Amino acid sequence: MKKLIAGHEIEPGKNITDHVHIEGTTLHVPHVIICGHEEGPTVLITAGIHNSEYVGIQAAIELSNELQPEQLKGNVVIVPLANRSGFENRTMSMVYEDGKNLNRVFPGDKEGSEADRLAHHLFETFIKNADAYIDLHSGDGYESLIPFAYYLGDAPAEETSKKMIDCVNTEYYVRSNCRTSGAYNLASIQGIPSVLIERGQMGLHSRAEIEADKTDVRNILTMLGVLEGTYHNYPKQALTEYNDRAPYTGCWYPEKKAGEKFVKGDKLGEIRDYFGKSLFTEFAEQDGVILYQCSSLNIIQNGPMIAYGVPIED
């Protein structure tokens, strides 16, 4: 029996460009399926789960045009813009129709609201049909960020996921403990080797960042045997990630920059009211490095404020 993905038969040499409709909604998901001339693994690449994270979206669009069937052993499935309605309505991380963060509702619910249904379809149609998975992200439109990558620890696919991480050209990676809600996390639990690459920030998308994403993806594909050639491993520091959310709504004044190291006791930032009165000061509870943070003046109670990494033994 021939393999089906999104209703398409996977046959050697096929190159499919299409949209899939999410039942019960007006949502459509663009996707490209590039079927190699020879047998091999099926690798899924997604971008735009967070729709204002533009580096990965553009990298995925370009890869969908650059990768050709004759180059591949196996198949590459690319979803360049998972949250299309959010992109077209500029809603940052949220699905436009229901205001939910798509990467917080996986595996979704086929009877739920739009984000739930979209996550369910992405998981059942694309992710579960993959032998390996690469998810491309950036800092959100209000977040500054340094490039780094995630994989899930203590998961069935950890060994191969770590090999994928080694192919990513960043200084840091996070061995995550988060086992719920995210696309790559749940894929890993299902035994699908998966990584999430973070690169880009503040709604920008430079040519250098786009090319770096594309290079990382090609390097992983080479390691997995989908592309021919020699792949490269990049040594990097393992981190445990900590996220602090804002205790107040107001004006935010970060003290450090993304990528800057700090020591226990350092001031990391301050929230003030609209008269300039201090509401809260964030101090470092341990040594670490800023991975990403809110860099807009406004900050929202219980919203993202600062995320940092603490070095651990690899």
Steps between C-alpha positions, in 0.01 A plus 500: 500500500631839402569754775257791519575844645226765499312285250791483256662176390874501562670386181865537389562826314176672599499867600168605654390854590158531660283629784308279742171617649446467876155350545250716686698819439593738220869420553729366226857380547752535213736206460760364261594131467825420317535130429853377438595270216626247753351358817591650836352672805221756491606825668249768596594870519249747647513876542250765595344312790567841653406717207717808563821296520604582148851357461377140505203576275718650229763226538230234459354672192843514338584139588171386347616647168866401524478133600439277199390134477821392327701624801312297759501153646161499665250784526495853636165643609496876559225698670636854452216682680304293750299793642399674180205696643720636777760606244242675283356684800834562677400348832851412625485147645125462498253338264284790380161334538520392866801683645679179607874441479528212251814357658325466835209276390661196332387227434184704458136398477305436179182619678659810656546860387710600203843468665404164652383368164806637322738339749312169474525504121867595496580223747292225339567590136860614495688433823391140550601418142857621553811301586668821623376853566657849488296794634623852419435787743626849590451757769147642478435850370581649842782262599877525454674163477831329433507190278467171685316169468284262702455127522304291750693304758400158634298424188496193272660698219763676712809341343416605144361835616835572664678417172270749328579764763872444440445605137360842599754783490425679828693564818233356730232234514231414753425143606137563578283334763173639358287205386169667417332743262784559250527338157860377518463386863208271422667372185797394712273320747350316202849377410560749216845664530436873516673832552384858523738766364472859628653773285384856434327764710271802522310425177814533288636254243851567378656318208776366726249347742294345222809344344612372841164326550522345155856384562399336829208321336716374214764384749239301693362352178851392408555337840170313459606374157238696306763714328838373383821650632688560820326650799658708776463482877520819705603486867270700722414560864207308651257711704203458725240766415313713750210730409381792711167660419400856577326553836354836386383684190699816436825623348794261483866602516735205440847538647680245280503405134419163348816288512644693794624297795418592859576385853278439799374827643525701176209725414328361188226756452228712654127559450373852565155656491399786270634757745842338510448338841666161544258207524745211486872435458629171365826376651695192390462206736794316342769543235384470139458649153202685350342286227214731414296773666229754450662803338195718446413780740164348583481181702186304590425329830566124475651553156858414400763711673838325495637155423852397594717194490715349774794285384481127571727205430438358152 
